[in-house]
Amino acid sequence: TQNCLACHQATGAGIPNDFPPLANSDYLNADVHRAIEVVKFGLTGEVEVNGNVYNSAMPKQNISDEDVAAVLTYVYNNWGNNETEVTTEMVKSRK
């Protein structure tokens, strides 16, 4: 809630035209390694999520690899996503 809620909302719906949804996200479900990199290193520039283009910045999150794994596992196992289990080892492998 401290890091994600303001932009992606409690329901994972995001904010239309500003911040993309995490719920039922084709962008997340397509590539777990890319999702890990976004959380670890941030993202700027255009992305297309569920047919809509977003062009806002997401700063890197200053959280542990364990927390990255836990947050992404939560996101992937809620809001209609593909139930991926993200491990700490997967997070550590992204550099």
NORBEL-V69477 format. One record per residue. PHI is phi in whole degrees, -180 to 180 (* if undefined). PSI is psi in whole degrees, -180 to 180 (NA if undefined). NEAR is the number of other C-alpha atoms within 12 Angstrom. Layout:
BEGIN
<<PHI/PSI/NEAR> <PHI/PSI/NEAR>>
END
This chain:
BEGIN
<<*/-30/12> <-69/-35/13> <-104/-31/19> <-106/-31/28> <-59/-43/19> <-59/-40/19> <-95/-41/25> <-97/-7/26> <69/160/23> <-64/-25/20> <-95/-1/20> <77/9/29> <-77/-14/27> <71/-169/27> <-124/115/22> <-49/135/21> <71/-6/20> <-120/-55/23> <-130/130/31> <-70/156/34> <-74/150/37> <-96/-21/36> <-75/134/31> <47/44/26> <-88/112/32> <-63/-33/24> <-64/-47/28> <-68/-47/35> <-66/-21/30> <-76/-29/18> <-159/97/19> <-64/-34/30> <-66/-38/28> <-65/-41/23> <-61/-42/33> <-61/-45/42> <-63/-38/27> <-62/-44/28> <-68/-43/34> <-72/-39/30> <-117/-7/23> <85/178/18> <-156/134/22> <-132/155/16> <101/178/15> <-74/139/17> <-136/148/26> <-108/124/21> <-129/122/26> <53/38/21> <85/-2/15> <-114/142/20> <-96/133/18> <-121/143/24> <-140/67/18> <-128/168/21> <-99/140/19> <-116/117/27> <-71/155/19> <-63/147/20> <-96/126/21> <-88/70/16> <-130/162/20> <-69/161/17> <-59/-36/26> <-63/-41/20> <-70/-37/23> <-59/-47/35> <-61/-44/32> <-66/-44/24> <-64/-47/32> <-68/-36/38> <-61/-42/28> <-60/-50/23> <-61/-45/37> <-67/-22/31> <-103/14/24> <-138/167/23> <59/32/25> <80/18/21> <-87/-177/26> <-90/13/25> <65/30/20> <-67/139/26> <-98/116/25> <-97/123/29> <-100/160/23> <-60/-37/20> <-62/-39/18> <-62/-42/25> <-67/-45/31> <-63/-27/19> <-74/-16/16> <-89/118/21> <-125/NA/15>>
END
